[in-house]
């Protein structure tokens, strides 16, 4: 797993890390030291809003750069999901979407759910932590 630093100046936050950061968890802040740009995916916006009481008037997510799920991500997600299902591996479809966005944009993912995302390394997903 890569370390965040001068070489990696952009990071996509997985939903679990976004929640930790929003709660002021210093372990996430330490990992992000030296990072210039933080991103979240449009899938993370959904997960965050769905899992919490969320008021659009008080949208704390405005301070993050949101990377949308696009057509290329949809095609890559379908390919990865088909292969994982064929190989008998369980996978959460939202994780496939997040991974495809990170792969397409060539930005590493910061997550505490390494087990969920390790299987996408063979497709080019970079994980940091």
C-alpha positions as CSV (number, residue, x, y, z in Angstrom):
1,X,0.0,0.0,0.0
2,X,1.3,3.4,-0.9
3,X,2.0,6.2,1.6
4,X,0.5,9.6,1.0
5,X,3.2,12.2,0.7
6,X,4.9,14.5,-1.8
7,X,4.6,11.9,-4.6
8,X,0.9,11.4,-4.1
9,X,-0.8,14.8,-4.0
10,X,-4.3,13.7,-4.8
11,X,-6.5,11.2,-2.9
12,X,-10.1,10.0,-3.1
13,X,-11.7,9.5,0.3
14,X,-13.8,6.4,0.7
15,X,-17.0,6.9,2.6
16,X,-15.6,5.4,5.8
17,X,-12.7,7.8,5.8
18,X,-15.0,10.7,4.9
19,X,-17.1,9.9,8.0
20,X,-14.0,9.7,10.2
21,X,-12.7,13.0,8.8
22,X,-16.0,14.7,9.4
23,X,-15.9,13.4,13.0
24,X,-12.4,14.9,13.5
25,X,-10.5,11.6,13.6
26,X,-6.9,12.6,13.7
27,X,-5.7,9.2,12.3
28,X,-7.2,10.2,8.9
29,X,-5.7,13.7,9.1
30,X,-2.2,12.3,9.7
31,X,-2.5,10.0,6.7
32,X,-3.6,13.0,4.5
33,X,-0.6,15.1,5.6
34,X,1.1,16.4,2.4
35,X,-2.0,15.8,0.2
36,X,-2.9,18.7,-2.0
37,X,-6.3,17.7,-3.3
38,X,-9.0,15.6,-1.6
39,X,-11.8,14.1,-3.7
40,X,-14.9,12.1,-3.1
41,X,-16.9,10.2,-5.6
42,X,-20.6,10.8,-6.5
43,X,-21.1,7.3,-5.0
44,X,-19.6,8.5,-1.7
45,X,-22.0,11.4,-1.7
46,X,-24.9,8.9,-2.0
47,X,-23.5,6.7,0.7
48,X,-22.8,9.6,3.1
49,X,-26.2,11.2,2.6
50,X,-28.1,7.9,2.8
51,X,-26.4,6.8,6.0
52,X,-26.7,9.9,8.0
53,X,-29.3,12.6,8.8
54,X,-28.5,14.9,6.0
55,X,-29.7,18.4,5.3
56,X,-28.9,19.9,1.9
57,X,-29.0,23.3,3.4
58,X,-26.0,22.4,5.6
59,X,-24.1,20.5,2.9
60,X,-20.7,19.8,4.4
61,X,-19.7,18.0,1.3
62,X,-19.4,21.3,-0.6
63,X,-15.8,21.6,0.4
64,X,-14.8,18.4,-1.4
65,X,-14.2,17.9,-5.1
66,X,-16.7,15.4,-6.3
67,X,-15.8,13.1,-9.2
68,X,-18.9,11.9,-11.0
69,X,-19.6,8.3,-12.2
70,X,-19.5,8.5,-16.0
71,X,-20.0,6.2,-19.0
72,X,-16.4,4.9,-19.0
73,X,-16.8,4.1,-15.3
74,X,-20.0,2.2,-16.0
75,X,-18.3,0.0,-18.6
76,X,-15.3,-0.7,-16.4
77,X,-17.6,-1.5,-13.5
78,X,-19.7,-3.9,-15.5
79,X,-16.5,-5.7,-16.7
80,X,-15.1,-6.0,-13.2
81,X,-18.4,-7.1,-11.6
82,X,-18.9,-9.7,-14.3
83,X,-15.5,-11.1,-13.7
84,X,-15.8,-11.1,-9.9
85,X,-19.2,-12.9,-10.0
86,X,-17.8,-15.4,-12.5
87,X,-15.0,-16.1,-10.1
88,X,-17.5,-16.6,-7.2
89,X,-16.3,-13.5,-5.3
90,X,-18.9,-11.5,-3.4
91,X,-18.7,-7.8,-4.0
92,X,-20.7,-4.7,-3.1
93,X,-21.7,-3.0,-6.3
94,X,-21.0,0.5,-4.8
95,X,-17.4,-0.5,-4.1
96,X,-17.1,-1.5,-7.8
97,X,-18.4,2.0,-8.8
98,X,-16.0,3.8,-6.5
99,X,-13.0,1.6,-7.6
100,X,-13.8,2.3,-11.3
101,X,-14.0,6.1,-10.7
102,X,-10.5,6.0,-9.0
103,X,-9.0,3.8,-11.7
104,X,-10.4,6.0,-14.6
105,X,-9.2,9.2,-12.9
106,X,-5.8,7.6,-11.8
107,X,-6.3,8.8,-8.3
108,X,-5.5,6.5,-5.3
109,X,-8.2,5.6,-2.8
110,X,-7.9,6.1,0.9
111,X,-10.0,3.5,2.7
112,X,-10.0,1.5,5.9
113,X,-11.9,-1.2,4.1
114,X,-8.8,-2.6,2.4
115,X,-10.4,-6.1,2.1
116,X,-13.3,-4.7,0.0
117,X,-11.0,-3.0,-2.4
118,X,-7.9,-5.2,-2.7
119,X,-9.5,-7.2,-5.5
120,X,-9.5,-4.2,-7.7
121,X,-5.7,-3.8,-7.7
122,X,-5.4,-6.1,-10.7
123,X,-7.5,-3.5,-12.7
124,X,-5.2,-0.6,-11.7
125,X,-6.7,0.6,-8.4
126,X,-4.1,2.2,-6.1
127,X,-4.7,2.2,-2.4
128,X,-3.1,4.5,0.2
129,X,-3.1,4.4,3.9
